[in-house]
Amino acid sequence: MRQISATRAFVNGALTGPTSVTWDATGMITDVLDIQTEDAEFDAILVPGFIDLQVNGFDNFNVSSSDVEQWSQVDKYLLNTGVTSWCPTLVSAPLKDLESAISMIDSQIEVRNLSAAVAQTSIIGVHLEGPFLGAAIGAHDRHSVIDIDLGWISQLPACVALMTIGAEQDEAVAAVRLLRKMGVAVSLGHTSASEQEFLLAKQAGAQMVTHLYNAMSGMHHRDHGIALDVLTDDEIYASIIVDLEHVSMRAVQLAFIAKPERMIMVSDSVQSNSDLAPRLKDGTLAGSVLTMDQALRNAVLHCSISLTRALASVTRNPARVLGLRDRGEIEKGKRADLVLLEYDLTVIKTISNGLLNMPDND
């Protein structure tokens, strides 16, 4: 048995006092116990591993085109930022290119299933952000955004976990139903759909919207768009990019006030050597350089979001959307995916499926 203890922990949706967590050789949590402060190994906060549903790339890595050597650097980078589970995300591209990229990611999932000697991240599955988007194309290649092809969707491999589509597409409702029948989670994004189109897609099974406020119709007191529909809907989840470039502090606060139990922070990180969110020549935002630990700090320290709400948005909420019952919470019987945080919310160490990763601090 292996064990870690800390003076604070995020358990059952609340911050608790000194806690000890034990897990077995399979990486499954066997005990979560209250302890005395003097018995805690770390004066820190123990939380579930972060789950990022939207990672396009980072630094020199691109999920759609990187080679085996570049893929070998993925785990170190993500674990250093507290991420233990993630969705490699593919943006709109020709269908043949998407098929090739999906196959490559599938092979990486297989490699991880064969190697468990060192700490590594868990690839939940592919997030297809397109090519069946709506009118708010954003930074996507407009020539690659096409009408929904139900036949192509029906042939998607099991490694596809999440798909973002435009709710205004003619076959949107049929696509949502098909994807949900296949076990694929559905998000609505890059869309200017009407309220009725939004509601029909949600009723068909869509569970969330992709990057709230960005690449979607917004808010007006009479002619409102998707953003307002989402903010006033208690059922649907909403992902959000809290780099304070994509969304202002006030807009982040509004989202968490309106949907305190349904927010999901994502990085939407992309291959980039920039220190700021990359943009197209016309100024359109094209992903971020955000990390999930920085998103957590931004939300709590700059947007005054409560730590419990912010932590839920990077752990429990994304797990629930994707039906991941084995992670997202510190609970007996779940994966030992754990992050130890300083009180300033920097990562001390990450444990993924029971295996320890020590972050770089240089």
N, C-alpha and C positions, 0 to 999 in steps of 0.2 A: 504493500500500500504506500501511496505517496500523499503528501499533505502540504497545504499552505495555509497560513492564518494571517489576519490583518485586523487592525483596530476598527475599521469600518468595512461594510460590504453592502452590495446592492442585491437584495434577496426579496423575492415576492413583490417586486415593484416598489420597494421602499429601502431607504438607507438604514441599516441596522448597526448595532454595536459590534464589539469584537466577535469575529467569526472564524471558524476553522473549516476547511473543505478538504475532504479526503477522496481519493480516486484509486481505482485498481489498475492492473497492468493493461487492460483493454482501453483505458482512457475514459471509463465511465465513473461518474461521481457516485460514491457509496455513502457519504455522510456529509451533512451540513450542520454544524453544531455551534451554539453560542458558547463563548469562552470568556474568561476574565481578561481584562486589559493587559495585565502583566504577562499573560501567557501568549499574547499575539507576537508572532515573529516579526511582522512589519507594521510600522506606524504609517499606514497607507490605506487606500481604498481598493477593495477587491471587487471586480465587476465581471460580467460575462464577456466573452470575446466579441469584438465588433463584427457586424455583418454588413458588407457593402454591396448593394445590388447593382452598382453602375460603375464599373472600372473599364475604361477604354485603353488605358495605358498610363505610363508615368516615365519621367526622365527619358531614356532612350528606348523604352519598351512599348510596343504596340501589340495588343492582343491579336490583331488580325494579320500581322506580318512578321513577328519576331521569330528568331530561330531558337533551337534547343538551348544554346548557351544563354541567350537572353532570358528564356523562360526559367532557367536555373536560378536567376537572381530575384524572381518574383516573391518567393516566400520570405526571404530576408527583409525585403523592403516592406511588405505588408505587415508582417509580424512585428516589426519595429514600430509600426503605427497602431498596433492593437487589433488589427484585422485578422480574424481566424477563419472566416468564411466569406466568399465573394463570388460575384457573377462577372466573368469576362464579358464585356459588352461590345457588340458589333453594330456599327451604324449603317445606314442605308448604302447599299452597293448592289451591283448586278447579282442576280440570284446565284449564278455559278460561282462567283467570288465568295458569296456568303456560305455556300455549301462547302467550299474548300476550307474556309476559316473555321467553320463549325467542326469539320472533321479533324482539323489540327488540334482544336481545343479538346475534343473528345479523347484524342490520343494522350493529351496531358493528364486528363482525369484518370485514364488507365494507368499511367506511369505512377501517379500518386497512390493508387490502390495497391501497387506492388511494393512501394517503398514507404516504410513507416518507422525507420530507425532514427530519424531526426525530426525536429519540429517542422511542420509544413502546414500550409493553409489548406482548407477544404474548398475545392471548386464546387459550388452548388450546382452550377449549370450555366449555359449560355443565356445572356440577355440579348435578345434581338430588338434593338431600338430602330425599327424600320425593317423592310423598306415600305411598309404599308401605312405611311403616315398621313396626316391631314394637311390642312392648308398652311399651318405655321411651321414651315420647313426648317427655319433657323439656319444652322451652319451645315446642314446635310446637303449633299449633292442633289439638286432638284431633278436631275435627269435619272437618278436612281430611285426616287420616290415614285412608286407605281400603285396601280389598283390592286386590291386584295386578290390573291390567287389561292382559293381554297384548296385546290389540288396540291399546290406546293406546300401549303401548311400541313396538310394531312400526311405528308411524307417526312416531316421533320423528325430527326432522331430523338431518342429519349434524353439526350444531354441538354436539350433546350428547356430551360426552366421558367423563363419569363419573356414576354413579348410586348413591346409597346406599339400600339396602332392608333390611327386617327379615327375618332368616333363618328366623323362625318362621312367616312367611306361607305359606299352603297352596301357592301357586304360585311360591314363592321359587326352587326349583331350575329350573323352566321359565323363569322370568324371567332368571335368571343366564345360562342357556344362550343365550337369545334375545339378550340384550344383548351378550354376548361375540361371538356370530355377527355382530352389527351393528357390531362394532368399538368398543363402549362398555365402558370399564372399570367394574368393579363393586366396591362397598365394602359391607360389612355394618355396620349401625349402628342406633342407637335400638332396641336389641333385647335381649330376655331369652331368646333361643333356647337350646334344650338343646345339649349337646355334639354329639349326633347331627345335629341340624339345622344347626349350625355347620359340621360336617365335610361334610355333603352339599352345602351351598352352596359351600364351598371347592372341593370336588372338581368341581363343575359349572363352576367358573371364577372365582369371586370372588377378588380379589387382595389386598384389604386390609380393614381395619375403620376406621370413622370415629370420630374423637376417643376414643382408648383411655381407659378408665375412666368417661368421661362418657356418660350415657344408655345404659348397658348393665349387665347383671348382672355382679357383681364377683368376689370371690375368697373362698373358704372351703375349709378343708382337707378337707371331705367333700362338701358340696353346692356345688361350684364353678360359677361362671358364665362368661360369654363372656370377660371380662377374663383369667381364668386360662387358658382354652383358647388365647387368642391369645398370651399370654406364653410358653407352652410349645410353640408351633408355630413351627418354623424357616422355614416357607415363606411364610406370609402376612405382608404388611406391616401396619403400624399407624400411623395418624396420631395426633398428640397436640398438645394446646394447652399450650404452656409459658409461660403468663403468671403461673404460681405462684398463681393463683386457682382455676383449674379442677382442677389436679393439684398435689399437694404435691411438694416437693423430693425426698423419699425415693421417692415413686412414680415420678417422672421417672427417677431413678437406676435403680430396679428395671427399668423398661422398657428402658432402653438397655443394661443388663447382660444382660437376658434375650434381647434382640433387637438386638444391636449393628449388624447389617447390614440391618435391616428397619424402622427407624423413619423416620417422615416428620413433620416439624414443620409445622403449619398455623396460620394466625392465627385462623380462624373469626371474623374481625372483622365487626362490624355497625355500621350507622348509629347513632351515639351521640355525645352531647356530654359524656359522663361520663369521669372519669379512671380509673375502676375498671370491672371487668367488669359489664355491666348485668344486672339480675335482674328476674324477675317479682315481683309483690306477695307471692307466697308464698315468695320467696327462691330460686326455681329460676334457675340461671344461664341467660342468654339471649344467648350469644355473648360476644365479647371486644372490647377496644379495642387488642389486641396488634398489633404490627408484626413483620415477619419478622426484621429486624435485632435488635429487642429480644428476640425468642424465642431467637435465636442467643446473645446475651449472657447471657440467663437460664440457658440450658442449660450454657454453659461456665463462667461466672463464679459462678453461684449453686448449680448442681447438680453441678458438677465433671465434666461430660461432656467427653470429650476433644474438642479442636477438630476433629480429622479426622472423628469420628463425627457431631458436630453439623453440620458442613458437608455431609457426605454426606446428612443427613436433610433438607436444604433445597435440594439440587441433584440429585445423581445418583439418589437413591432415588425421588423423585416422578417424575422423567423415565422411569425404568424401569417404574413401575407403569402409566403412561399410554402406554408404547411410543414415547416421544419420543427417537428415536435421533439427532436433530440438535442436542441441547442437554443441559445437566446436567453437562458435563465440559469441561475445557480441553483440547481435542484437535484436531488437524488435521482439517479437513473438517466440523467442527461450527460452529454459529452463534457469532459473537463476542458472546456474552452474558457480560459480565464485571463484577465488582464489586471495587473497590479499597477495602480495609479498613485503618483504623488498627489498631495492635496492641491497642487496647482494644475492637476490633470495631465501631467506629462507621464509617459509610459516608463515604468520601471522594468517590468518583464512581462512576457506573454507566454501563456501555456496553451498549446493547441492539441486537442485530443490527448491530453495528459503529458505531452512532451514540452519541455521548457525551451524558450528562446530568450536569449539576453539581447536587448537592443544595443545598437551603436549609440554612443553618447558624444561622439566627436563632432 
